[in-house]
């Protein structure tokens, strides 16, 4: 037996008892995963990178700009207003850095294209919607929507026409919200309906970069027959209230007249004074001649004095006659 055999026999049991080499397998698996990740990143980079043709076109465009300088500045320099933003696309791809503006920005004429987005608040009318309310009453409702663009990039890349899409969505939302309300709620709870519509539209238009600021119910039109029925009902209710109010007024007036009569009954001259005061008020309004009888109570004293004098004269005549006899 040689030394090599002794070494093999000494080491062979140890190798048999040792666990399988899992570390090597793990390393190989990790290496394979690493290569797969690199391939994925390379594929993503290849899709995100513009490519050789785009690089050549970009280089040619810059050379043309330099060759035609300074005349090329007329096509390269653009200006947007304070309320506008410019979304730039280079060879059909969205340029990094987001929307440009306000002020001056630079584009490459041959390979860049841009679109202006207005950030001001825009209002539009929702066309009249024929809606059947919860209590089966047909109504025609008009609304006004106020919106603005809060993310110009999303407004250009995520939706074709954000204004037209928002109008269609507003009309649909108006029909859906009012279809769950009865006629009384539609006429009286306009603020809550507007708030519900605003929250619903704002959530739906958020991926488009559009902010719905306000929703207002403009007009609610009812059928002519229903309008007549409601008008007749309201008129009858008003007449009933008017009769009740008139009856209450008559009752209070009769009580006041009763109290006045009791006061006047205590002094008979007060009635004559009141009568003369009323005549004075009538003559003050219009210049007219009023003929009224003189109160007898005022002449009673004079009548008593005249009767007493007549009695004395009669007595004196009788005395004279008696003396003559």
C-alpha positions as CSV (number, residue, x, y, z in Angstrom):
1,X,0.0,0.0,0.0
2,X,1.4,3.2,-1.0
3,X,1.1,6.6,0.6
4,X,-1.5,7.7,-1.9
5,X,-3.7,4.7,-1.0
6,X,-3.4,5.6,2.7
7,X,-4.3,9.2,2.0
8,X,-7.3,8.1,-0.1
9,X,-8.5,5.7,2.5
10,X,-8.1,8.3,5.2
11,X,-10.0,11.0,3.3
12,X,-12.7,8.9,1.7
13,X,-14.8,8.4,4.8
14,X,-14.8,12.1,5.5
15,X,-15.9,12.9,2.0
16,X,-18.7,10.3,2.2
17,X,-19.9,11.8,5.5
18,X,-19.8,15.5,4.4
19,X,-23.0,17.1,3.1
20,X,-23.5,17.8,-0.6
21,X,-22.0,20.9,-2.0
22,X,-25.0,23.2,-1.9
23,X,-23.0,26.4,-1.7
24,X,-21.7,25.9,-5.2
25,X,-25.2,25.3,-6.5
26,X,-26.4,28.4,-4.7
27,X,-23.6,30.4,-6.3
28,X,-24.4,29.1,-9.7
29,X,-28.1,29.9,-9.2
30,X,-27.2,33.4,-8.0
31,X,-25.0,33.9,-11.0
32,X,-27.8,32.8,-13.4
33,X,-30.3,35.2,-11.7
34,X,-27.7,37.9,-12.0
35,X,-27.3,37.3,-15.7
36,X,-31.1,37.2,-16.2
37,X,-31.4,40.5,-14.4
38,X,-28.7,42.0,-16.6
39,X,-30.4,40.7,-19.7
40,X,-33.7,42.3,-18.5
41,X,-32.0,45.6,-17.8
42,X,-30.3,45.5,-21.2
43,X,-33.6,44.8,-22.9
44,X,-35.2,47.6,-21.1
45,X,-32.3,49.9,-22.0
46,X,-32.6,48.8,-25.6
47,X,-36.3,49.7,-25.6
48,X,-35.8,53.0,-23.8
49,X,-32.8,54.1,-25.8
50,X,-33.6,56.0,-29.0
51,X,-31.2,53.8,-31.0
52,X,-28.6,54.6,-33.6
53,X,-30.9,56.1,-36.2
54,X,-32.3,58.6,-33.6
55,X,-28.7,59.5,-32.6
56,X,-27.8,60.2,-36.2
57,X,-30.9,62.3,-36.8
58,X,-30.2,64.2,-33.6
59,X,-26.6,64.9,-34.7
60,X,-27.7,66.0,-38.2
61,X,-30.3,68.4,-36.6
62,X,-27.7,70.0,-34.4
63,X,-25.3,70.3,-37.4
64,X,-28.1,72.1,-39.3
65,X,-28.7,74.4,-36.4
66,X,-25.0,75.3,-36.2
67,X,-24.7,75.7,-40.0
68,X,-27.7,78.0,-40.3
69,X,-26.9,80.1,-37.1
70,X,-28.3,82.7,-36.3
71,X,-31.3,82.1,-38.5
72,X,-32.0,78.8,-36.9
73,X,-32.8,80.7,-33.6
74,X,-36.2,81.7,-35.1
75,X,-37.2,78.0,-35.1
76,X,-35.3,76.9,-32.0
77,X,-36.5,79.4,-29.5
78,X,-40.1,79.3,-28.3
79,X,-42.1,81.3,-25.8
80,X,-45.0,80.2,-23.6
81,X,-47.2,82.5,-21.5
82,X,-47.4,82.5,-17.7
83,X,-50.6,80.5,-17.8
84,X,-49.3,77.9,-20.3
85,X,-46.9,74.9,-20.3
86,X,-45.2,73.2,-23.2
87,X,-45.0,69.4,-23.4
88,X,-42.0,68.5,-25.7
89,X,-41.7,65.2,-27.6
90,X,-38.4,64.2,-29.2
91,X,-38.8,61.7,-32.0
92,X,-42.1,60.7,-30.5
93,X,-40.8,60.2,-27.0
94,X,-41.6,62.4,-24.1
95,X,-38.7,64.6,-23.2
96,X,-37.4,64.2,-19.7
97,X,-37.8,67.1,-17.3
98,X,-41.5,67.5,-17.6
99,X,-43.4,70.4,-19.1
100,X,-41.5,73.6,-20.0
101,X,-42.4,77.1,-19.1
102,X,-43.4,79.8,-18.5
103,X,-41.0,81.8,-20.6
104,X,-38.4,80.8,-23.2
105,X,-37.4,77.2,-24.0
106,X,-35.3,75.6,-26.7
107,X,-36.3,72.9,-29.2
108,X,-34.6,71.1,-32.1
109,X,-36.7,71.9,-35.1
110,X,-36.3,68.7,-37.0
111,X,-36.8,66.2,-34.3
112,X,-38.8,68.0,-31.6
113,X,-42.5,68.8,-31.4
114,X,-44.4,70.4,-28.6
115,X,-47.9,71.1,-27.5
116,X,-49.2,74.0,-25.4
117,X,-51.4,73.2,-22.5
118,X,-53.5,76.0,-20.9
119,X,-53.5,75.9,-17.1
120,X,-56.4,78.4,-16.6
121,X,-59.7,77.4,-15.2
122,X,-62.2,76.5,-18.0
123,X,-65.9,76.4,-17.7
124,X,-68.4,74.6,-19.9
125,X,-72.1,73.7,-19.9
126,X,-73.3,70.2,-19.6
127,X,-76.0,69.7,-22.2
128,X,-79.6,69.2,-20.9
129,X,-80.0,65.7,-19.6
130,X,-83.4,64.0,-19.6
131,X,-83.4,62.2,-16.3
132,X,-86.0,60.0,-14.6
133,X,-85.9,60.7,-10.9
134,X,-86.2,58.1,-8.1
135,X,-90.0,58.9,-7.8
136,X,-90.5,58.4,-11.6
137,X,-90.7,62.1,-12.5
138,X,-89.0,63.1,-15.8
139,X,-86.9,66.2,-15.4
140,X,-84.3,68.0,-17.6
141,X,-81.2,69.2,-15.8
142,X,-78.4,71.5,-16.9
143,X,-75.1,71.9,-15.1
144,X,-71.9,73.9,-15.3
145,X,-68.4,72.4,-14.7
146,X,-65.3,74.3,-13.8
147,X,-61.9,72.5,-14.3
148,X,-58.2,73.2,-14.8
149,X,-55.2,71.2,-15.8
150,X,-52.9,70.5,-12.9
151,X,-50.5,68.1,-14.7
152,X,-49.8,69.0,-18.3
153,X,-47.8,65.9,-19.0
154,X,-50.6,63.5,-18.0
155,X,-53.2,65.6,-19.8
156,X,-51.3,65.1,-23.1
157,X,-50.0,61.5,-22.7
158,X,-52.8,59.7,-20.7
159,X,-55.9,61.0,-22.6
160,X,-56.6,62.0,-26.2
161,X,-58.7,65.1,-25.5
162,X,-59.1,65.8,-21.8
163,X,-61.7,68.5,-22.3
164,X,-64.0,66.4,-24.5
165,X,-63.5,63.4,-22.2
166,X,-64.3,65.4,-19.1
167,X,-67.5,66.7,-20.8
168,X,-68.8,63.2,-21.6
169,X,-67.9,62.0,-18.1
170,X,-69.7,65.0,-16.5
171,X,-72.9,64.2,-18.5
172,X,-72.7,60.6,-17.4
173,X,-72.0,61.4,-13.8
174,X,-74.9,63.9,-13.8
175,X,-77.3,61.2,-14.9
176,X,-76.0,58.7,-12.4
177,X,-76.2,61.0,-9.4
178,X,-79.6,62.5,-10.1
179,X,-81.1,59.1,-10.9
180,X,-80.7,58.2,-7.2
181,X,-82.6,61.3,-6.0
182,X,-86.3,62.1,-5.9
183,X,-87.8,65.4,-7.2
184,X,-87.9,67.1,-3.9
185,X,-84.2,66.4,-3.2
186,X,-83.2,67.6,-6.7
187,X,-85.0,70.9,-6.2
188,X,-83.8,71.5,-2.6
189,X,-80.4,69.8,-2.2
190,X,-78.5,71.2,-5.1
191,X,-75.4,71.9,-3.0
192,X,-75.0,68.3,-1.8
193,X,-75.6,67.0,-5.3
194,X,-72.9,69.4,-6.6
195,X,-70.4,68.2,-4.0
196,X,-71.1,64.6,-4.8
197,X,-70.6,65.2,-8.5
198,X,-67.4,67.1,-7.9
199,X,-65.8,64.4,-5.8
200,X,-66.8,61.7,-8.3
201,X,-65.4,63.7,-11.3
202,X,-62.2,64.7,-9.4
203,X,-61.4,61.0,-8.7
204,X,-62.1,60.0,-12.2
205,X,-60.1,62.8,-13.9
206,X,-57.1,62.6,-11.6
207,X,-55.1,60.2,-13.8
208,X,-55.7,62.7,-16.7
209,X,-54.0,65.5,-14.8
210,X,-57.3,67.4,-14.6
211,X,-58.7,69.0,-11.4
212,X,-62.5,69.6,-11.2
213,X,-62.8,72.7,-9.1
214,X,-66.6,73.2,-9.0
215,X,-69.9,71.8,-10.2
216,X,-73.1,73.8,-10.2
217,X,-76.6,72.7,-11.1
218,X,-77.7,75.4,-13.6
219,X,-81.4,74.7,-14.2
220,X,-84.0,72.0,-13.5
221,X,-86.9,71.9,-16.0
222,X,-90.1,70.1,-15.2
223,X,-92.9,69.0,-17.6
224,X,-95.6,71.7,-18.3
225,X,-98.4,69.6,-16.7
226,X,-96.4,69.0,-13.6
227,X,-95.6,72.7,-13.4
228,X,-99.3,73.5,-13.6
229,X,-100.2,71.0,-10.9
230,X,-97.5,72.3,-8.6
231,X,-98.6,75.9,-9.2
232,X,-102.2,75.0,-8.4
233,X,-101.1,73.3,-5.2
234,X,-98.9,76.2,-4.2
235,X,-101.7,78.7,-5.0
236,X,-104.2,76.7,-2.9
237,X,-101.8,76.6,0.0
238,X,-101.2,80.3,-0.2
239,X,-104.9,81.0,-0.3
240,X,-105.5,78.8,2.8
241,X,-102.7,80.7,4.6
242,X,-104.2,84.0,3.5
243,X,-107.6,83.1,4.9
244,X,-106.2,82.0,8.2
245,X,-104.2,85.2,8.5
246,X,-107.2,87.3,7.6
247,X,-109.3,85.5,10.2
248,X,-106.7,86.1,12.8
249,X,-106.6,89.8,11.9
250,X,-110.3,90.1,12.2
251,X,-110.3,88.4,15.6
252,X,-107.6,90.8,16.8
253,X,-109.4,93.8,15.3
254,X,-112.6,92.9,17.0
255,X,-110.9,92.6,20.3
256,X,-109.3,96.0,19.9
257,X,-112.6,97.5,18.9
258,X,-114.2,96.0,22.0
259,X,-111.6,97.5,24.2
260,X,-112.0,100.9,22.5
261,X,-115.7,100.8,22.9
262,X,-115.3,100.1,26.6
263,X,-113.0,103.1,26.9
264,X,-115.3,105.4,24.9
265,X,-118.3,104.2,26.9
266,X,-116.8,105.7,30.0
267,X,-116.8,109.2,28.5
268,X,-119.5,110.1,25.9
269,X,-117.6,113.2,24.7
270,X,-114.7,111.0,23.6
271,X,-116.9,109.6,20.8
272,X,-117.6,113.1,19.5
273,X,-113.9,114.0,19.7
274,X,-113.0,110.8,17.8
275,X,-115.6,111.7,15.2
276,X,-114.2,115.2,14.7
277,X,-110.6,113.8,14.5
278,X,-111.7,111.4,11.7
279,X,-113.2,114.3,9.8
280,X,-110.0,116.3,10.2
281,X,-107.9,113.4,8.8
282,X,-110.3,113.1,5.8
283,X,-110.1,116.8,5.0
284,X,-106.3,116.8,5.3
285,X,-105.8,114.2,2.5
286,X,-108.1,115.9,-0.1
287,X,-109.4,119.5,-0.3
288,X,-113.1,118.9,-0.1
289,X,-116.2,120.3,1.6
290,X,-117.7,118.1,4.2
291,X,-121.2,118.6,5.6
292,X,-121.7,116.9,8.9
293,X,-124.4,117.4,11.6
294,X,-123.5,119.3,14.7
295,X,-123.4,117.1,17.7
296,X,-126.4,117.5,20.0
297,X,-124.3,117.0,23.1
298,X,-122.4,120.2,22.5
299,X,-125.7,122.2,22.2
300,X,-127.4,120.7,25.2
301,X,-126.0,123.2,27.6
302,X,-127.2,126.1,25.4
303,X,-130.6,124.5,25.2
304,X,-130.9,124.3,28.9
305,X,-130.0,128.0,29.3
306,X,-132.6,129.0,26.7
307,X,-135.3,127.0,28.4
308,X,-134.6,128.6,31.7
309,X,-134.8,132.1,30.2
310,X,-138.1,131.3,28.4
311,X,-139.6,130.2,31.7
312,X,-138.6,133.4,33.4
313,X,-140.2,135.5,30.6
314,X,-143.4,133.5,30.8
315,X,-143.6,134.1,34.6
316,X,-143.0,137.9,34.1
317,X,-145.8,138.1,31.6
318,X,-148.2,136.3,33.9
319,X,-147.3,138.7,36.7
320,X,-148.0,141.7,34.5
321,X,-151.4,140.3,33.5
322,X,-152.3,139.7,37.1
323,X,-151.4,143.3,38.0
324,X,-153.5,144.8,35.2
325,X,-156.5,142.9,36.4
